[in-house]
Amino acid sequence: MANDLERPRFTPALHKGCRFNRTKMWVKLSRKHWAAVYSIAMAGAGVARGHVVGSSDRIGGYPETTPISPGDIAATIFSSLGIDPAKHFTDSTGRPVPIAAGRPIRELYGAV
């Protein structure tokens, strides 16, 4: 599938969400979830193969470099589809609603 994503005129983005980190098991068989760090895989739409953006601290609890929000991921997907994520649409009551509350992740495309 990744090879198909590189064909000319084939630009959909593929996004695969992954789990976020958890602590080791506690005595009472429960874990603390660290939702500040998680991993995703993206392909297609010009995303560089094997490119890694950001890192966590040594225990995987918090971003160490390049924190990215879910809004940034949404903005990246919309941008890759040719939709300006900074624009708004109008809801059923006439209020403007932002398409995405983030910035496209330009580092995925090799630009810093």
C-alpha positions as CSV (number, residue, x, y, z in Angstrom):
1,M,0.0,0.0,0.0
2,A,2.8,2.4,0.8
3,N,4.2,1.9,-2.7
4,D,0.8,2.7,-4.2
5,L,0.7,6.0,-2.2
6,E,3.8,7.1,-4.2
7,R,2.2,6.7,-7.6
8,P,1.7,10.0,-9.6
9,R,-1.8,11.6,-9.1
10,F,-2.4,9.4,-6.0
11,T,-2.3,11.8,-3.1
12,P,-4.4,10.5,-0.2
13,A,-2.9,10.6,3.2
14,L,-2.9,7.6,5.4
15,H,-2.9,8.0,9.2
16,K,-2.5,5.3,11.7
17,G,-2.9,6.2,15.3
18,C,-1.1,4.2,18.0
19,R,-1.2,3.8,21.7
20,F,0.3,6.3,24.2
21,N,2.6,5.4,27.0
22,R,1.6,3.9,30.3
23,T,3.5,3.4,33.6
24,K,4.5,0.0,34.9
25,M,1.9,-2.0,36.7
26,W,1.1,-0.7,40.2
27,V,0.5,-2.9,43.2
28,K,-3.3,-2.5,42.8
29,L,-3.1,-3.6,39.1
30,S,-3.8,-0.2,37.7
31,R,-1.7,2.1,35.5
32,K,-1.3,5.8,35.0
33,H,-1.8,6.8,31.4
34,W,0.6,9.5,30.0
35,A,-1.4,11.1,27.2
36,A,1.2,13.8,26.6
37,V,3.2,11.4,24.3
38,Y,1.9,9.1,21.6
39,S,3.0,7.7,18.3
40,I,1.4,7.8,14.9
41,A,2.4,6.6,11.4
42,M,1.6,8.7,8.3
43,A,2.1,7.9,4.6
44,G,1.2,9.3,1.2
45,A,0.6,12.8,0.1
46,G,4.3,13.5,0.0
47,V,5.2,12.4,3.5
48,A,8.9,11.4,3.6
49,R,9.5,7.7,4.2
50,G,11.1,6.8,7.6
51,H,11.0,10.4,8.8
52,V,10.7,10.9,12.6
53,V,9.4,14.1,14.1
54,G,10.0,14.9,17.8
55,S,11.0,12.8,20.7
56,S,10.0,12.1,24.3
57,D,11.9,12.3,27.6
58,R,13.8,9.2,28.7
59,I,10.7,7.6,30.3
60,G,8.3,8.5,27.5
61,G,6.1,10.6,29.7
62,Y,6.4,14.1,28.1
63,P,7.5,15.6,24.8
64,E,11.2,16.6,24.8
65,T,11.2,18.1,21.3
66,T,8.6,19.3,18.8
67,P,5.3,18.8,20.7
68,I,2.5,18.1,18.3
69,S,-1.2,18.3,19.1
70,P,-4.2,16.3,17.6
71,G,-5.1,19.6,16.0
72,D,-1.7,19.7,14.2
73,I,-2.4,16.1,12.9
74,A,-5.8,17.2,11.6
75,A,-4.3,20.3,10.0
76,T,-1.7,18.2,8.3
77,I,-4.3,15.8,6.9
78,F,-6.5,18.6,5.6
79,S,-3.5,20.4,4.2
80,S,-2.3,17.3,2.4
81,L,-5.7,17.0,0.8
82,G,-5.5,20.6,-0.5
83,I,-7.8,22.1,2.1
84,D,-6.6,25.1,4.0
85,P,-6.8,24.2,7.6
86,A,-6.8,27.9,8.7
87,K,-10.2,28.5,7.0
88,H,-13.6,28.2,8.6
89,F,-16.8,26.6,7.7
90,T,-20.3,27.7,8.9
91,D,-22.3,25.4,11.1
92,S,-26.1,25.0,11.0
93,T,-26.6,28.0,13.3
94,G,-24.4,30.3,11.1
95,R,-21.4,30.3,13.4
96,P,-17.8,30.0,11.9
97,V,-16.0,26.9,13.0
98,P,-12.3,26.4,12.3
99,I,-11.5,23.4,10.0
100,A,-8.5,22.5,12.3
101,A,-7.1,24.0,15.4
102,G,-3.5,23.4,14.7
103,R,-0.7,23.9,12.2
104,P,0.4,21.4,9.4
105,I,3.4,19.4,10.4
106,R,5.8,20.6,7.7
107,E,8.7,18.5,9.2
108,L,6.9,15.4,7.8
109,Y,7.8,16.6,4.3
110,G,11.5,17.1,4.9
111,A,11.1,20.9,5.5
112,V,12.0,22.3,8.8
